[in-house]
Amino acid sequence: MNPDAKSPSRASVRQGPVRSILWVVLALCVARLWLMPLPSSFWADETATAFVVHHGAADPSLAVAPQVPDSIYYALPKTAEKLLGFSEAAYRLPSVLVMLIALWVIAQLGANLIHPAAGWMAVFTCLALQGFNDQAADARPYGLGTCVGVLSLWFLIRWLDRGRWGDAAAFVVMGALLWRVHLIFWPFYLVLAVYPIVRLIRRDTPVRWLQAAGVFLVLGLLLVPVIQDARFIYRQAPQHVIAQMPTLRNLFYSLHLGMIAGFLAGAALLARWRGWLFRGWNISPAALALMLGWWLCQPICLFLFSWITGNSLFVKRYLFLSLPGAAFLATAMVAPFVPDRAWKPVSALVGIGVLGLLGSWNQVWPEHRHSRMREAAQAINGIQDLRASTPILCLSPFVEARVPAWNPDYSPRGFLYAQLDVYPLRGKIYPFPLEISPEVEKYAARLANEILPGSGRFVIYGSEANTLYWRDWFAARTELAGWRTQSLGSFGDLQAIMFETPAPLSGLK
């Protein structure tokens, strides 16, 4: 007889305080990991979000990066700005809301796939992954993608469990939306296909093959327009590559095997200490196939795509959709060791550990990203006696800023300088691309010869590595011999460096 069933009322009383602790720990995790970073500065891609919302997807300067505005996500920050005004927190708040929905669905899926009491553990295991939390405080499509992805799985499981057409219709809607959130989510459709195939083969669903074929045919037809867009954009993939070709080591680390092994070892040690019996894994083959596919499809498919095409798509944020799969597998490692009565206490311990380890307790207000664009702009604009004519050599943060899409006459109001749309600078902007090339050095030499010597002062602003390169490059110019350089402060992965004449011009201090 199950010892937990001897006295349900006593068990309920004992679990009451634990349930309260779970809610308190969850609230603290959400507050610390998701809400407190909301007011911090945007990073580069978030300024692109603001640019699309303010200028529209049809802005001509977005032609250089057609994949950027190609998402239904932008309706969320646009609505948030209408309701709350423009701010970093307002733009990020929709991601918090959709990730809260995702957490609720993850709890339901944990109970369905692993153990009736595993929902809390699945939630806190997801929160143990930094990439999962990054989505909630990010004004980018990834949080919405995770939400739509878990909803599509939830409705798929409900449909296969109950055979109701309402669940099938909801699954089709979510499946049709997922690729419209971000084109990089295409590997997830393999997960959505493998799970029903396993269940149909095992005949543990009231749904029949012909019904399933009809539902997936409708989904496929709804995705045809997206496939056409994706083919057009993927043909331009070399122009948008932002990562080096992945190695097997990169793939290994993307799978979070350390976390999964840690949960297994921790559960085994706890069970040995507490004297809990090993009960074996009681997870269905279909559930195991779903978790493995969710965990592996995104990283493996993007790894293979990168090597087959020569265009690397193996970017950390492009793998976010696979993170709940890793969390579910880690939760499944705990299942054989934890008795029914201990799921909630153990989950509470995991949640407390997550809060302690990921809470960034060395600072009062955690940053979303280590990229303080707002503070850098404030420092530049705060230069004493800054003139409207003071040259600001502003580097684009986007890989698309390269010749011939970029040229010296490129407007600083275009997409490639979206950061200036959010955090404007008061000097005269001279746009620089992200990539260093002979054409750009020729342009820089013209500035060093004709513009900068008479300015008495100028600023270089952009990514740390490139800004330091241009600092050294201009410092070596004979036209600027003897000029002083001064860093305007530490801004995470950004640098702002000011050059001044050894004898400042009249009126300059």
C-alpha positions as CSV (number, residue, x, y, z in Angstrom):
1,M,0.0,0.0,0.0
2,N,1.2,3.5,-0.8
3,P,2.2,5.2,2.5
4,D,1.1,8.5,1.0
5,A,-2.5,7.1,0.8
6,K,-2.8,6.1,4.5
7,S,-4.0,9.4,5.7
8,P,-4.9,11.9,2.9
9,S,-6.0,14.6,5.3
10,R,-2.7,14.5,7.2
11,A,-0.7,14.5,4.0
12,S,-2.7,17.5,2.9
13,V,-1.9,19.3,6.1
14,R,1.8,18.5,5.9
15,Q,1.9,19.6,2.2
16,G,0.1,22.9,3.0
17,P,3.2,24.9,4.2
18,V,5.4,23.3,1.5
19,R,2.9,24.5,-1.2
20,S,3.0,28.0,0.2
21,I,6.8,27.9,0.2
22,L,6.8,26.8,-3.5
23,W,4.6,29.8,-4.5
24,V,6.8,32.2,-2.5
25,V,10.0,30.8,-4.1
26,L,8.5,31.0,-7.5
27,A,7.4,34.6,-7.0
28,L,10.9,35.5,-5.8
29,C,12.5,33.8,-8.8
30,V,10.2,35.6,-11.2
31,A,10.8,38.9,-9.4
32,R,14.5,38.6,-9.2
33,L,15.3,36.8,-12.5
34,W,12.6,38.3,-14.8
35,L,11.2,41.6,-13.4
36,M,14.1,43.3,-11.8
37,P,16.2,43.3,-15.1
38,L,13.3,44.9,-17.0
39,P,14.5,48.6,-16.6
40,S,18.1,47.9,-17.7
41,S,19.4,49.1,-21.0
42,F,18.4,47.5,-24.3
43,W,21.0,45.5,-26.2
44,A,21.5,45.8,-29.9
45,D,18.7,43.5,-31.1
46,E,16.2,45.1,-28.8
47,T,16.9,48.5,-30.4
48,A,16.0,46.7,-33.7
49,T,12.7,45.8,-32.1
50,A,12.0,49.4,-31.3
51,F,13.1,50.4,-34.8
52,V,10.6,48.0,-36.4
53,V,7.8,49.2,-34.1
54,H,8.5,52.9,-34.8
55,H,9.3,52.7,-38.5
56,G,7.3,49.7,-39.7
57,A,8.4,46.6,-41.5
58,A,8.3,48.4,-44.9
59,D,11.0,50.9,-44.0
60,P,13.5,50.8,-46.9
61,S,16.5,50.4,-44.7
62,L,15.2,47.1,-43.5
63,A,15.7,45.6,-46.9
64,V,19.3,44.7,-45.9
65,A,17.9,42.4,-43.1
66,P,14.5,41.1,-44.3
67,Q,14.5,38.4,-41.6
68,V,14.3,41.1,-38.8
69,P,10.8,42.4,-39.3
70,D,9.4,39.0,-40.5
71,S,7.6,38.1,-37.3
72,I,4.2,38.4,-35.7
73,Y,6.0,39.2,-32.4
74,Y,6.2,43.0,-33.0
75,A,2.4,43.4,-32.3
76,L,3.2,42.8,-28.6
77,P,5.7,45.6,-28.0
78,K,3.7,47.9,-30.3
79,T,0.6,47.3,-28.1
80,A,2.7,47.7,-24.9
81,E,4.0,51.1,-26.1
82,K,0.4,52.3,-26.9
83,L,-0.7,51.3,-23.4
84,L,2.3,52.1,-21.3
85,G,4.4,54.5,-23.3
86,F,7.9,53.8,-24.5
87,S,10.4,52.3,-22.0
88,E,12.6,49.3,-21.8
89,A,10.3,47.8,-19.1
90,A,7.2,48.3,-21.2
91,Y,8.8,46.7,-24.3
92,R,9.9,43.7,-22.2
93,L,6.7,43.2,-20.2
94,P,4.9,41.1,-23.0
95,S,7.8,38.6,-22.9
96,V,7.3,38.2,-19.1
97,L,3.6,37.6,-19.6
98,V,4.0,35.0,-22.3
99,M,6.7,33.2,-20.4
100,L,4.4,33.0,-17.4
101,I,1.9,31.3,-19.6
102,A,4.7,29.0,-20.8
103,L,5.6,28.2,-17.1
104,W,2.0,27.2,-16.4
105,V,1.9,24.9,-19.5
106,I,5.3,23.4,-18.5
107,A,3.9,22.5,-15.1
108,Q,0.9,20.7,-16.8
109,L,3.3,18.9,-19.2
110,G,5.5,17.8,-16.4
111,A,2.6,16.2,-14.6
112,N,1.5,14.6,-17.9
113,L,4.8,13.3,-19.2
114,I,6.8,12.4,-16.1
115,H,4.8,12.2,-12.8
116,P,1.6,13.7,-11.5
117,A,3.6,15.7,-8.9
118,A,6.5,16.7,-11.2
119,G,5.1,20.0,-12.4
120,W,6.9,22.1,-9.8
121,M,10.1,20.4,-10.5
122,A,9.8,21.0,-14.2
123,V,9.2,24.7,-13.6
124,F,12.2,25.2,-11.3
125,T,14.4,23.1,-13.6
126,C,13.5,25.4,-16.5
127,L,14.3,28.4,-14.3
128,A,17.7,26.9,-13.6
129,L,18.7,27.6,-17.2
130,Q,19.9,31.1,-17.7
131,G,18.8,31.1,-21.4
132,F,15.3,30.3,-20.3
133,N,15.2,33.4,-18.0
134,D,16.9,35.6,-20.7
135,Q,13.8,35.3,-22.8
136,A,11.5,36.7,-20.2
137,A,13.4,40.0,-19.9
138,D,14.0,40.4,-23.6
139,A,12.2,42.5,-26.1
140,R,12.7,39.9,-28.8
141,P,10.6,37.0,-30.2
142,Y,12.2,34.1,-28.3
143,G,9.9,34.2,-25.3
144,L,6.8,34.2,-27.5
145,G,8.3,31.3,-29.4
146,T,8.8,29.3,-26.3
147,C,5.2,30.0,-25.2
148,V,3.7,29.1,-28.6
149,G,6.0,26.0,-28.8
150,V,4.8,24.6,-25.4
151,L,1.2,25.4,-26.2
152,S,1.4,23.5,-29.5
153,L,2.8,20.5,-27.6
154,W,0.1,20.8,-24.9
155,F,-2.8,20.9,-27.4
156,L,-1.1,18.1,-29.4
157,I,-1.0,15.9,-26.3
158,R,-4.6,16.8,-25.4
159,W,-5.8,15.9,-28.9
160,L,-4.0,12.6,-28.9
161,D,-5.3,11.8,-25.4
162,R,-8.9,12.7,-26.0
163,G,-9.4,12.8,-29.7
164,R,-11.3,16.0,-29.6
165,W,-11.4,18.2,-32.7
166,G,-11.2,21.4,-30.6
167,D,-7.8,20.4,-29.3
168,A,-6.7,19.5,-32.9
169,A,-7.8,22.9,-34.1
170,A,-5.9,24.6,-31.3
171,F,-2.8,22.6,-32.1
172,V,-3.0,23.6,-35.8
173,V,-3.3,27.3,-34.8
174,M,-0.3,27.1,-32.5
175,G,1.7,25.1,-35.0
176,A,0.9,27.6,-37.7
177,L,1.9,30.6,-35.5
178,L,5.3,29.1,-34.3
179,W,7.2,29.6,-37.6
180,R,5.6,33.0,-37.9
181,V,7.2,34.0,-34.6
182,H,10.7,33.3,-35.9
183,L,12.0,31.5,-38.9
184,I,14.7,29.7,-36.9
185,F,12.1,27.5,-35.2
186,W,11.7,25.1,-38.1
187,P,13.4,22.1,-36.4
188,F,10.7,22.0,-33.7
189,Y,8.2,20.7,-36.3
190,L,10.2,17.4,-36.2
191,V,9.2,17.1,-32.5
192,L,5.6,17.8,-33.4
193,A,5.7,15.0,-36.0
194,V,7.6,12.3,-34.1
195,Y,5.5,12.3,-31.0
196,P,2.1,11.5,-32.7
197,I,3.8,8.9,-35.0
198,V,5.1,7.0,-31.9
199,R,1.7,7.1,-30.3
200,L,-0.1,6.0,-33.4
201,I,2.3,3.1,-33.9
202,R,1.7,2.0,-30.3
203,R,-2.0,2.5,-30.7
204,D,-2.4,4.4,-27.4
205,T,-4.5,7.2,-28.8
206,P,-8.1,7.4,-30.1
207,V,-6.8,9.3,-33.1
208,R,-6.4,7.4,-36.3
209,W,-3.8,7.6,-39.0
210,L,-6.1,9.2,-41.5
211,Q,-7.3,11.8,-39.0
212,A,-3.7,12.7,-38.0
213,A,-2.8,12.9,-41.7
214,G,-5.6,15.4,-42.3
215,V,-4.7,17.6,-39.4
216,F,-1.0,17.7,-40.4
217,L,-2.0,18.4,-44.0
218,V,-4.0,21.5,-42.9
219,L,-1.0,22.6,-40.8
220,G,1.3,22.1,-43.8
221,L,-0.9,24.2,-46.0
222,L,-1.0,27.0,-43.5
223,L,2.8,27.0,-43.4
224,V,3.3,27.2,-47.2
225,P,3.5,31.1,-47.2
226,V,6.1,30.9,-44.5
227,I,8.1,28.3,-46.4
228,Q,8.3,30.6,-49.4
229,D,9.5,33.5,-47.2
230,A,12.0,31.2,-45.5
231,R,13.4,30.0,-48.8
232,F,13.9,33.6,-50.0
233,I,15.7,34.6,-46.7
234,Y,17.8,31.5,-46.5
235,R,19.2,32.2,-49.9
236,Q,20.6,35.4,-48.4
237,A,21.9,33.5,-45.3
238,P,25.7,34.4,-45.9
239,Q,24.9,38.1,-45.4
240,H,23.4,37.5,-42.0
241,V,25.8,35.0,-40.4
242,I,26.8,36.2,-36.9
243,A,28.5,33.1,-35.5
244,Q,31.6,31.0,-36.2
245,M,31.1,27.5,-37.5
246,P,30.1,25.3,-34.5
247,T,32.4,22.7,-33.1
248,L,31.4,19.4,-31.5
249,R,32.4,21.0,-28.2
250,N,29.8,23.8,-28.9
251,L,27.2,21.1,-29.6
252,F,28.1,19.3,-26.4
253,Y,27.7,22.4,-24.2
254,S,24.4,23.3,-25.9
255,L,22.9,20.1,-24.6
256,H,23.3,21.0,-20.9
257,L,24.5,17.5,-20.1
258,G,26.2,18.8,-17.0
259,M,22.9,19.9,-15.5
260,I,21.1,16.7,-16.5
261,A,23.9,14.6,-14.9
262,G,23.9,16.9,-11.9
263,F,20.2,16.3,-11.3
264,L,20.6,12.5,-11.6
265,A,23.6,12.5,-9.2
266,G,21.8,14.8,-6.8
267,A,18.7,12.8,-6.7
268,A,20.6,9.5,-6.2
269,L,22.6,11.0,-3.3
270,L,19.5,12.4,-1.7
271,A,17.7,9.1,-2.1
272,R,20.6,7.3,-0.5
273,W,20.7,9.7,2.4
274,R,17.0,9.6,3.0
275,G,16.7,5.9,2.4
276,W,14.3,6.2,-0.5
277,L,13.9,3.2,-2.7
278,F,14.8,3.3,-6.4
279,R,11.5,2.7,-8.2
280,G,12.6,2.7,-11.8
281,W,11.6,4.9,-14.7
282,N,7.9,4.9,-15.4
283,I,7.8,7.1,-18.5
284,S,6.1,6.0,-21.6
285,P,8.0,5.5,-24.9
286,A,6.0,8.3,-26.5
287,A,6.8,10.7,-23.6
288,L,10.5,9.8,-23.8
289,A,10.5,10.3,-27.6
290,L,8.9,13.7,-27.0
291,M,11.4,14.8,-24.4
292,L,14.4,13.6,-26.4
293,G,13.2,15.2,-29.5
294,W,12.5,18.5,-27.7
295,W,16.0,18.4,-26.2
296,L,18.0,17.4,-29.3
297,C,16.2,18.6,-32.5
298,Q,17.0,22.3,-32.3
299,P,20.7,22.1,-31.5
300,I,21.5,19.0,-33.8
301,C,19.5,20.4,-36.7
302,L,21.1,23.8,-36.6
303,F,24.5,22.2,-36.1
304,L,24.1,20.1,-39.2
305,F,22.5,22.9,-41.2
306,S,25.5,25.1,-40.4
307,W,28.0,22.5,-41.6
308,I,26.0,21.4,-44.7
309,T,25.4,24.9,-45.9
310,G,28.5,26.7,-44.6
311,N,26.3,29.3,-43.0
312,S,26.4,29.1,-39.2
313,L,23.0,29.4,-37.5
314,F,24.4,27.9,-34.2
315,V,23.7,30.9,-32.0
316,K,22.8,30.5,-28.3
317,R,19.5,32.3,-28.5
318,Y,18.5,30.3,-31.5
319,L,18.6,27.2,-29.3
320,F,16.3,28.6,-26.6
321,L,13.4,26.6,-27.8
322,S,15.2,23.4,-26.8
323,L,15.8,24.4,-23.2
324,P,12.5,23.1,-21.8
325,G,13.4,19.7,-23.3
326,A,16.7,19.6,-21.4
327,A,14.8,20.6,-18.3
328,F,12.2,17.9,-18.7
329,L,15.0,15.3,-19.2
330,A,16.7,16.5,-16.0
331,T,13.3,16.2,-14.2
332,A,12.9,12.7,-15.6
333,M,16.3,11.8,-14.0
334,V,14.9,12.7,-10.6
335,A,11.6,10.7,-11.0
336,P,12.9,7.1,-10.0
337,F,14.5,8.3,-6.8
338,V,11.8,10.6,-5.3
339,P,8.8,9.2,-3.5
340,D,5.4,10.8,-4.1
341,R,5.4,12.6,-0.8
342,A,8.8,14.2,-1.5
343,W,8.2,15.8,-4.9
344,K,7.2,19.2,-3.5
345,P,9.8,19.6,-0.8
346,V,12.6,18.6,-3.3
347,S,11.1,21.0,-5.8
348,A,11.2,23.8,-3.2
349,L,14.9,23.0,-2.5
350,V,15.7,23.2,-6.3
351,G,13.8,26.5,-6.5
352,I,15.8,28.0,-3.6
353,G,19.0,26.8,-5.2
354,V,18.1,28.5,-8.5
355,L,17.3,31.7,-6.7
356,G,20.6,31.6,-4.8
357,L,22.8,30.7,-7.8
358,L,21.3,32.8,-10.6
359,G,20.1,35.8,-8.6
360,S,23.1,38.0,-9.4
361,W,23.4,39.1,-5.8
362,N,26.5,41.1,-6.4
363,Q,24.3,43.9,-7.8
364,V,21.0,45.5,-6.6
365,W,19.4,45.6,-10.0
366,P,20.5,42.8,-12.3
367,E,21.1,43.6,-15.9
368,H,19.4,41.8,-18.7
369,R,22.4,41.9,-21.0
370,H,26.0,43.2,-20.4
371,S,25.5,45.9,-22.9
372,R,24.8,49.4,-21.4
373,M,23.8,51.4,-24.5
374,R,21.7,53.8,-22.5
375,E,24.5,54.6,-20.1
376,A,27.0,55.0,-23.0
377,A,24.7,57.5,-24.7
378,Q,24.3,59.4,-21.5
379,A,28.0,59.6,-21.0
380,I,28.6,60.9,-24.5
381,N,25.8,63.4,-24.3
382,G,27.2,64.5,-20.9
383,I,30.5,65.6,-22.3
384,Q,31.2,69.1,-21.1
385,D,30.7,71.7,-23.9
386,L,29.6,69.0,-26.4
387,R,28.7,70.7,-29.7
388,A,26.3,69.7,-32.4
389,S,29.3,69.6,-34.7
390,T,31.4,67.3,-32.5
391,P,32.2,64.2,-34.6
392,I,30.8,60.9,-33.2
393,L,32.2,58.0,-35.0
394,C,29.4,55.5,-34.4
395,L,29.9,51.8,-35.2
396,S,26.9,49.7,-36.2
397,P,26.3,46.7,-34.0
398,F,24.8,44.7,-36.9
399,V,26.6,42.2,-39.1
400,E,24.6,43.5,-42.2
401,A,26.6,46.8,-41.9
402,R,29.2,45.9,-44.5
403,V,30.1,47.2,-48.0
404,P,28.1,47.5,-50.3
405,A,25.0,47.7,-48.1
406,W,26.8,50.2,-46.0
407,N,28.6,53.2,-47.5
408,P,29.9,56.5,-46.0
409,D,26.7,58.3,-47.0
410,Y,24.5,55.8,-45.1
411,S,21.9,57.7,-43.0
412,P,22.4,57.3,-39.2
413,R,18.6,57.2,-39.1
414,G,18.5,53.8,-41.0
415,F,18.2,50.4,-39.5
416,L,21.9,49.7,-39.2
417,Y,22.1,52.4,-36.5
418,A,18.9,51.4,-34.7
419,Q,20.5,52.1,-31.4
420,L,20.5,55.8,-32.2
421,D,16.7,55.7,-32.7
422,V,16.4,54.6,-29.0
423,Y,19.4,56.4,-27.5
424,P,20.2,59.4,-29.7
425,L,23.5,61.2,-29.5
426,R,23.9,65.0,-29.7
427,G,27.0,65.3,-31.8
428,K,27.4,64.9,-35.6
429,I,27.3,61.2,-36.5
430,Y,29.8,59.7,-38.8
431,P,28.6,56.1,-39.4
432,F,31.1,53.2,-39.3
433,P,30.2,49.6,-40.2
434,L,30.8,46.6,-37.9
435,E,33.2,45.0,-40.4
436,I,36.7,46.5,-41.0
437,S,37.7,46.6,-44.6
438,P,40.0,48.6,-47.0
439,E,37.0,50.7,-48.1
440,V,36.3,51.6,-44.5
441,E,39.9,52.4,-43.7
442,K,39.9,54.7,-46.8
443,Y,36.9,56.5,-45.4
444,A,38.5,56.8,-42.0
445,A,41.7,58.2,-43.5
446,R,39.6,60.9,-45.2
447,L,38.0,61.8,-41.9
448,A,41.5,61.9,-40.2
449,N,42.8,64.2,-42.9
450,E,39.8,66.5,-43.6
451,I,37.4,66.5,-40.6
452,L,38.8,65.5,-37.3
453,P,41.9,67.7,-36.9
454,G,39.7,70.8,-37.0
455,S,37.2,69.5,-34.6
456,G,39.4,69.6,-31.5
457,R,37.5,66.7,-30.1
458,F,35.8,63.5,-31.3
459,V,34.3,60.3,-29.9
460,I,34.5,56.7,-31.1
461,Y,31.5,54.6,-29.9
462,G,30.7,51.0,-30.5
463,S,31.5,47.4,-29.6
464,E,34.6,47.0,-27.4
465,A,36.9,45.2,-29.8
466,N,36.2,47.4,-32.8
467,T,36.3,50.6,-30.8
468,L,39.7,49.7,-29.4
469,Y,40.8,48.9,-33.0
470,W,39.8,52.3,-34.2
471,R,41.3,54.0,-31.2
472,D,44.7,52.5,-32.0
473,W,44.2,53.2,-35.7
474,F,43.4,56.9,-35.3
475,A,46.1,57.3,-32.5
476,A,48.7,56.2,-35.1
477,R,47.7,58.8,-37.6
478,T,50.2,61.7,-38.1
479,E,47.3,64.2,-38.4
480,L,46.3,63.4,-34.8
481,A,49.8,63.1,-33.3
482,G,49.8,64.1,-29.6
483,W,46.0,63.9,-29.2
484,R,44.9,62.6,-25.8
485,T,42.5,59.7,-25.5
486,Q,40.1,59.1,-22.6
487,S,37.6,56.3,-21.9
488,L,34.2,57.7,-21.0
489,G,33.4,54.8,-18.7
490,S,32.7,51.1,-18.6
491,F,29.5,50.1,-20.5
492,G,29.7,46.3,-20.6
493,D,30.6,45.1,-24.0
494,L,30.6,48.6,-25.4
495,Q,33.3,51.3,-25.4
496,A,33.1,55.1,-25.8
497,I,36.5,56.8,-26.3
498,M,37.1,60.5,-26.6
499,F,40.0,62.1,-28.5
500,E,41.1,65.7,-27.7
501,T,43.7,68.0,-29.0
502,P,46.7,68.5,-26.7
503,A,45.8,72.2,-26.5
504,P,42.0,72.4,-26.5
505,L,40.4,74.8,-28.8
506,S,39.0,78.1,-27.4
507,G,35.8,77.4,-25.5
508,L,36.5,73.7,-24.9
509,K,37.4,72.4,-21.5
